[in-house]
Amino acid sequence: MAESHAHTLDEVRAAKSRALAVFEPLAAVVGVGITRIGDGYGLKVNLREPPPSDTRLPTEVDGVPVRLEVVGQPRKQ
């Protein structure tokens, strides 16, 4: 297993658009953001609904850790 390190904002920003391309075919993505993970940063992928039970979603993109959250359908305020 690769040694983990705290990812910088620049590293996470670089992986952000790739994460959208990776997750969109697999789940109902509402958005991709940046979140604190440990001493560094990671990607937060917001989903409209839980993915099908037989769908395996990646836990990292380009080495950057991913957190998933089911947020539902966004609504205008």
N, C-alpha and C positions, 0 to 999 in steps of 0.2 A: 504494500500500500504506500502511496506517495506521502511524503511528509507534508502536513498541512501548515499553512502560514496565514497570517492576517493579510487579507487582500486590501489593496489600496482602492480609493475611489476611482482612480484612472483605470485600474485593471477591471473593476466591476462595470464601469461605463463602457469599456471596450467589448465586454461580453453581453451587454444588454440587448442589442439588436439581434445578435445571434440566438439569444434565449427565446425571443419571440418566434423566430423561424423554427426553432426546435420544438417548442411547445404547441404552437397553433394547430398543427396537424393531429395532435394527440388529445387535446382537451379544449374546452370553451374558455379561452383566455380573455380576461377583461383588461388586463394591463400588466406591465412588467416594471417594477421599481427597484430601488436600492434600499437595503436595510442593514442594520448592525448585526453582525454575527461574530460572537466572541470579541476578540480585540480588533477586528477589522470589519469589512463590509462583505455583503453578499447580495444575491438577487432575490427579490420577492416576486413570485408569479401569482397574480390574483386570478382566480377561476370563478366563472359564473355558477358552476355546479360541480360536484365531485366527478372525477373521471370514471368511466366504466371500470368495474372491479378487475377486469382482465388487462387493463392498461398499465404498463410500467412506465412511470415518468422518471426522467433523469434527476439525480440528486445534485448534479453539478453541470455547468456549461463552461467549456474551455477552462476547466480547473477551478471555477468560481462556484462556491456552494449556493444551493437554491433552497429557499423556503417556499412552500405552497400554502395558499390560504384561499378557502372558498368564501367569496364575499357576496355572491348573489349578483343580481342584475343592478348595475348602477342606475341611479335616478337623478334627474335634474333637480336642483335645489330651488 
